[in-house]
């Protein structure tokens, strides 16, 4: 990775525990600035190993900084991480969960996940025509015979979605029927998610270009006081992919891997997810069918238009989606004010 990128990256970590896991990441993370968003009890002390450049925010900080607009930041849910996205001033953001550790490749080498994400983000995607040898911009790869030369320039990559070894990212019903399943297969590949195709985004190991897609990286209203949990990254993935498709941006998925160490309780997860399991059968067709207007030419404009479409089309599923649409607009208002250095009230 080019040294000049060190000053262009923030690492955002939501947490409810100590951050001792950073010791394993020290060789890769220590040069970077970390933004830690402490969820839950703000009086609980978060332990961070020495030597890391780190800013820590808790719920009191969120309310102090955002005022009334703090209502758009989820409480007691990993969706709180998007406050870190709001506070970042860097071009690239990498977000990782505190139960994810350094994985190893099949040859036993430690995987520098951040380096891989930056490589994904700094090379184009190919959303408009599938390359059968996967990412043609990866080392040792190229476009195959028959790939249109007019499309070989690719599209700017807005999102790099990484995967995990060990504990898979399953929903509660799948956890229950496969309680002992582990992900052991390492696939050395990066794919571009095709234009017009949604995907299930997992927030535990992903990076994005904040300048290209940052305003669309809002993780919903989840957790305490809300009827839904564990769909925060799904919601952000649906919205951001709709915006990427409209603006001609790319999303990559595959490498890099992290080692996911903890399986959350499937019975607790089911309580959080059960409405989402039903709702997603209507939400996904909605996002698949969304067509944004030509007048929306920036990520912020796209997201505000999407908020209005959510209000018009999804409130019939549950009044909750009216609150979601309001919060989407509040999020963009906060994003603009923070970007302009204005005081939020």
Secondary structure as UniProt FT lines:
FT   HELIX           3..8
FT   STRAND          9..15
FT   TURN            20..21
FT   HELIX           22..29
FT   TURN            30..31
FT   STRAND          33..38
FT   TURN            42..43
FT   TURN            50..51
FT   STRAND          53..57
FT   HELIX           59..66
FT   HELIX           67..72
FT   HELIX           78..80
FT   HELIX           81..87
FT   STRAND          92..96
FT   TURN            98..99
FT   STRAND          100..102
FT   TURN            106..107
FT   HELIX           113..121
FT   TURN            127..128
FT   TURN            132..133
FT   TURN            136..137
FT   TURN            139..140
FT   TURN            145..146
FT   HELIX           149..151
FT   TURN            152..153
FT   STRAND          157..166
FT   HELIX           172..177
FT   TURN            178..180
FT   STRAND          190..192
FT   TURN            195..196
FT   TURN            203..204
FT   STRAND          205..209
FT   HELIX           210..213
FT   HELIX           214..216
FT   TURN            224..225
FT   HELIX           232..247
FT   STRAND          250..260
FT   HELIX           266..289
FT   TURN            294..295
FT   HELIX           299..314
FT   TURN            315..317
FT   HELIX           320..339
FT   TURN            340..341
//
